[in-house]
Amino acid sequence: MKKQIEVKSETTLTKKVWNMADVLAAAGVGFTDYIIQLTYLLFLKMDAEKESYGLGSAIPKGNRWTDLLSLEGPDLQAKYEKILDTLKSKDGLIGAIFTEAQNKIQKPAMLKKLINMIDEENWFSMEGDIKGAIYESILEKNGQDKKSGAGQYFTPRPLINAMVDVVAPKITETVADPACGTGGFLLAAYDYMKRQSNDIEKLKFLQTKALSGNDITPLVVTLASMNLYLHDVSPDTTPVKCVDSLEHEPEHLVDVILANPPFGTRPAGSVDITTMRTDLIVTTTNNQLNFLQHMMLMLKDGGRAGVVLPDNVLFADGAGETLRKKLLTEFNLHTILRLPTGIFYANGVKANVLFFVKGSPTKETWFYDYRTGVKHTLATRPLKRSDLDDFVSCYNAKNIAKRKETWSEENPTGRWRKYGVKELLARDKTSLDITWIKDKDDIEDVTLAELLTNIKDEAKEIADHSEKLAKMLKEIDG
């Protein structure tokens, strides 16, 4: 019965939060701006609730929730903006949540409405899973908003969960994401790890030291920090920093990396990292190749990674070829998951997940083709965790030495196939862009192309015969 009440509470509160977003949108407040203001106010409200339970407050006097409740109009707006200015200068979790905080709700009446809506509920006493799920649903909806561009920070949760399931971080290990977005990988790893033990010391390590993440965008650092806080992760400190990971050598080596770094070139105005670092394997402006080599350097010996990367990492020449050779000779690049289009908010993205271990050379790389013939759309057929069950089963995380191919000469449509490292190194430019399954649609296209070619050839033959016949008739007439 308790579970039913919790589900209803989550659904009701989520709907309430979205309804207020619609009201503010009508007043010209964008959804992303609304989420940021909601984040600031939710933290202030929960801090006040925590104080009411005798647990103290993390907020300086004069900057608390109660200081807002009695105010209206310009006085409310001025006070709110003063609180934001004060809290963004703090260290730790508070400073992370209020990173570069600004008030985006310029109508005091709307700000008052939002404060009243939040004040009606008791948020701190909710279980972390419930309030975290509410916030996650808000972030996901924001990711769907094409105008905001927030989708670039949002990796599909089913993919994240499958990656965590196969990489299998242990509760005693450190987990990092150098481009953490809203914290999806860190949270999934946290949820996976906390189920492994009830030991107080291990759980304390998990909450305070196990996780670390960076992101270059202040807005995202705010969302990630609040997301972690609402899931009861690290309530006194924050594992997330507003830092460009690529500008500096890794501060510390880690056991596990789970990430989906940004694709493309570095943003305009970014620091040239080659002037900042001497440890890089190759010099390139390609963002994903820079993140890949940064993560290769971040791992401890024996450390393992699961990283989402675009197709060009598999075949790009120059720096790309150098990194692929290094992955095959100094790392165990044991698995590549080929992903379909239609699962990311950016249209047409072709990506893969590379799974590798540092410190031992590759003997063979296993490919799982979850692309050829696979159709997904965000609206009508979004990716589900169950869609990746076969991959997780084939991966066989408990004993990868016992893997078995589903591909064979007799079963050419099997999606799970291995290639020896010698064969991979011998490929042109060490390309790992490998596909072996004939898509039904491709077969139909080839057949049509062949048919058109045959028609053209036959037409040419008929024309040639007609020309010869005409000459013969002309000679006979002559």
C-alpha positions, 0 to 999 in steps of 0.5 A: 500500500505504501508503494501505491501512495509513493507512486501517486505522490510522484505522479501528482508532484511531477504534474504540478511542477509541469503545470507551473512550467506551462504557466511561466512559459505563458509569461515568457519564462523558458523551460530551462530558465524555469528549471534553474529557478525551481532548482534554487528555490527547491534547495532553499525550501528543503534546507528550511525543512531540514532546519525545522527537523533540528538538523541545522541549516547550510544557508547563512542567516538572512538568505533562507526560505523564510526570508522570502515567504513574507515578501511580495512585489519588487521587495521579493524580487530584490531579496531573491536576487540578493540571496542568489548573489550571496550563495553563488560565492559559497564553496561546496554543494551550495556554491555548485548548485548556485553556480553563476546564479541569476534570476530569470523570472522578471515578474514578481507575481510569477516568482511569488506563484512559484514560491507558493507552489513549492511551499505547499509540499514537504520535499526533504522528507520524501525518499531520495528515489521519489524526489530524484525521480521527479527531478529526473523527469523534469530534466528529461522533459527539458532534454526534449525541448529542442529550443533549449538545446538541453538535449545535448546534455541528456543521454538516454537512461536505458543506454546509461543503465545497460552500460553501468550493468556491464561495466559493473562498478564496485562500491569500493571503486572510484567512478568519474565522468569528465563531461557529466552533463546532468549527472546521469552516469554518476547517479546510475553508478551510485544506484548500482553500487549502493545496493552492494553493501550495508557497511557504513564505511563503504556507504560513506566512501560512496557518498563522499569520495567515490564519484567525481564529475566535471562540466564546462557549462554552469547551468549544467553543473547546477542541474547535476549538483541538484540531481545528485543532492535529490538522490541523497548523494553527497549532501555535504559536499559535491562531486561535480565541478564547473571545469573544462576537463580537457585543460588540465592533466587528470587530478587523480586516476580512477577505477571506472569511467562512464561518459558521453562526451560532447561531439564535434569541435571545441566551443569557440573561445575555448583554451587551446589545450595543447598550450596547457598540457604536455601529456596528450597522446596526439594533438587534435581539435577533434573534441571527442578524440581529445576526450577519449585520450583524456579518459585513457590517461585518467584510468588506473592500470586495470581501470575500465571504461564505457564511453559513448563516441561518434562513428568518426572515432572508428575511422578518422585518420591521423589522430584517430588512427593513432588513438585506435592503435594505442587502444588495441596495443596498450589497452584491452578494447574488448567490446564495441556496441554499435548504436542506431540513430533515433535514440538521441535528441540530436537528429541522425547521430551515429554513435558507438559505446567503446568498452576498454581496460587499461594496462593489457593489450587487446587480443580480440574485440567483440562487436554487437551490431544494434544498428543494422535494421534497428529503428528507433524514434524518440516519439513512437519507439524510444529506446527501452532498457529491454531493447539492450537485454540481448547485448547485456547477455552477450557481453557476459560481464561476469566472465567475458572469457566465456563469450559465444558468438551469435554470428556464424557462416550459417547465421550471417545475421547474428549481431555478436561477432569477434575479430582478432587484434591482428585482423583489426590492426591490418585493416586500412587505417586500423578502421573499426567501422565494421558492419557485416549484416545486410539490412533488409532495406539495403538488400532491397535497394541493391536489388533495385539498383541492379535491376536498373543497371540491367535495364540500361544494359539490355536497352543498350544491347537492343539499341546496338542490335537495332543499329546493326539491323538497320545497317544490314537492311540498308546494305540489302536495299543497296 
